[in-house]
C-alpha cells in the first residue's frame, strides 16, 4: 500500500477471483464459465461493431435495451445494462444502502457482497444458512434492511421459490430486495415478472454464464423505472460508456440466438444431472444444484486435498478454505467430455488413496 492510499479503503479486503491460468493446460471447472463458445451471431456482430471503435459506445444501449425489453416483457425504462452483473450489484450497494438501510445477505453466498458493502462503507449483517445450506426465508421476512439474495445461491446451487421471494419482497416495502439471478437460466425460476407488482424489487442477471460471454462483461438489472433511474444516476456519475460497443453488439446477437442459448442451457442441466449421479455413486455428498456448478464433498478426502490432487491432474475446481465450506469443492459443469475426464480422475484418486 502506498502512503497515498485513502484511509477509507485501507482495511478493504478485495474479492479474490478464481484462477485464470494463461495457458489452457487445465480443464477449467473453477469459475463457472460456459464450456461453449458464444453464439456465432454474437461474435459476428461484435466484429462488425469493432470497425467503429473510433466512436464512443451508445450510453443508452438502445439496441440492446430494445431486444431485452421484448424478451423479458418489460419496459425500456425498466432495464439497465452494466459491465458484468458485478457492476450493477455494486451500483445497488451504492444506491440503496447506507447507515439507515444496512445490507443483509446469507453468510454463505457470493463473496463479492461483503466486499461491495465495505467498499461503499455500508454496514451489513450476514445471516447464517441452515445446516443443509438452505436459506431460512423467515430470517428475511420484515427485516427492514436492503436484502441481497443469489437465487440460485452460490456456491451451493440451491434455490428458493418465487413464493418465498415474494414474501420477502412484500414484507420489506421500505427496502430494496436484490435478487441476483446470475445462474437462473440453468433451472431456476426468475423473479422478473414480480417487478410489475413491487417497486422495491431489483433482479440482476448476467451474460457471463448461460450466454457464454464472461469475457465480454455484460450484465443487467430489471426493476421498476424509479429504481432503474436511481441506478442510472450512479452509472452516469461514474462511467456513462460502461458497456463497450463490441460487447453491446454481441449482447444483441446473443439475445437473438434463442435456440443456441436454450440448447446450451439444456446441455448443462443434463450434464449436471449426469455428474451429480456419478459423484454420488462414488460416495460424494452433492448438493442439489440448479446452477451451472455443483457443490460436492468427497468421502474421506478433504476438500483442499481433492482440489490440489485434481489440479495436479490438470483439472481446476474452486475450493474455499472456510470452516463450513472446506470439505467441499465447487465444480463448474463443463462439456460432457470434460465431466467424464473429471469423474475418471476422481476415480483414480479414490483408488490411489
Ligand atoms: N452473482 C453471482 C452469484 C456470481 O457467482 C457471479 C459470478 N462470479 C456474479 C454475480 C457476477 O458475474 P458477472 O460480473 O460476470 O456478471
Boltz pocket constraint, residues with backbone or C-beta under 6 A from the ligand:
constraints:
  - pocket:
      binder: B
      contacts: [[A, 31], [A, 83], [A, 84], [A, 85], [A, 86], [A, 87], [A, 110], [A, 150], [A, 152], [A, 153], [A, 154], [A, 180], [A, 182], [A, 205], [A, 206], [A, 207], [A, 208], [A, 214], [A, 218], [A, 219]]
      max_distance: 6.0
